[in-house]
Amino acid sequence: MVIVEDAPNSRGRLPTYRDLGTARGRPPAAIPFPCGTPWSPDCWEASFDIDIARKAVTRGDTADIAGCLFRVVEVCAQALHGRAEYWLINEKDAVASAGRLSGAPAGFAERAQGVLAQLGATSSELSRAIDLARDLLADTTNVCRPSR
């Protein structure tokens, strides 16, 4: 059995997880799949979101593009946490946390924030944001790819 506990941190309270079986001398509960497995190496959802975002450029649909690029950034953060064998349960602080992980692409957190910071409204501004997201995804995919 796994329970959720609140642990204080600098931003308030952080949910942490403890396996009661381990605490009571039993083997830990099985996790549904190994960390990293569903997210890497290809991050297919993020690639799909980039394709969708590109189609919205001609409409000048900044809101649609923002939603797609948010998903790209979050999938990259999930992939990096999975690679490091950490479970990430929501989007809160996911980008900053991913940027602190060993093996994250150089400047990950800053680059991820930059994708969304200035989307703009013109075709060239929106295309630039999508290109930044594409590059971030490529770098994330490269570091998450299993070594052979």
N, C-alpha and C positions, 0 to 999 in steps of 0.2 A: 504494500500500500504506500502511495506517495501522498504526502501532505504538503500544503502550501503554508509557509510561515512568512510573516512580514519582518524584514530586517531593516533597521534604520540605515539610511545613507545620507549623503550631503543634499539630496533633493527631496527628502521626505522618507517614504517607505518603499522598499523594493521587495517584490515577492521572490522568495527563494524556495527551493524544493528540496525535500529531504525524504529519502526512502526509509520508511519505518522498518522494513525488513532488515536492512543493513544495520540500523540502530539496535535492533533486537537480536543480532547475531545470525540472521537468515541471509541467504543470497539476495542480491538486489533484484528488484522487479525488472523484467525484460522491457526494453524500450521497443517501440513499434518498428523501428528500422535504425540502422547505424546513422549517426549524425553525418551529414554531408551527402549521403547517398541520393536523396531526391533532388538536390539543388545543383549538383555539379556533375559533370564538368561543363555542360552546355547552356544552362540557364535558359531553356527554351522559351519560357514565358516572357522573359525580358526581350528576347529577339522578336517575338510576336508583337509585343507592345511598341517596339521601335517601328515595326512595319505599319502598325495602325496609326501611330503618330505622324508618320510621313504622309499618309493619306489625308490627314486633317490640315496640313500646311496650306493646300490650295484653297481651303475654306477659311483660313485664318482663324481657326478654332483653338484659341489659346487654352481654354478650359479643358478641352479634350486632350490636347497635347500635354498639358500639365498633369492630368490624371495618368496618362500613359507613362510619362517620364518618372513620376512618383513611383509607379510600380517597378520600373527598371531599376531605380536606385534601391528600393527595398529588396528586390530579388537578389541584387548584388550583395547587399548586406547579409541577407539570409545565407547565401552561398559561402561567403567568407566565414561566417560563424559556424556553418556546417563543416567546412574544411578544418576549422580549429577544434571541432568536436564540442561545440557549445550549442545549446538550444537557445534560440531566440524566440520569445513568445509573443512579442508585439513590436510595433514600430517605434515605440518611445526610446529615444537615444540610440537607435539601431545603427545609424550612420556613424556617429562619433565612436561608438563601441567597436564597430567593424574597422574603423581607421586605426584603432589602437591594437588590433590583433597582429600578431607576428605573421608575416607573409602577405599582408594586405598590399595591394598596389600602392606605389608611391603617391602620397597626397590624396589617398582615397576620400577621406571625409571632406576635405576642402573641394575636391573635384565634384563629389556628389552634391554638395551644397550648391556649387556653381552651376550645375545643370539646371536647377530650379530657381536660382536666385534672380535671374534676369531673362525670363523667357521671351519677353517682348511681344510684339503684335504683327510685325511685318514677316513676310515669307523668309527673308534672309535671317532675321533674328531667330525665328522658330526653327529653321533648318540648322542653324548653328547650335542651338540647344540640343537638338536631336543628335547631331554629330558628336557633341561632347558626351552624351549618354551612350552612344554607340562605342566610342573609344573606351569609356569606363567599363562597359560590359566586356569588351574584348580583353582588357587587362585583367578583369576579374576572372573571366573564363580561363585565361592562361594560367593564373596562379592556382586556380581550383582544379585544374586538370591533373589527374593522378600521374605521378612519376612512373616511368617504366623501367 
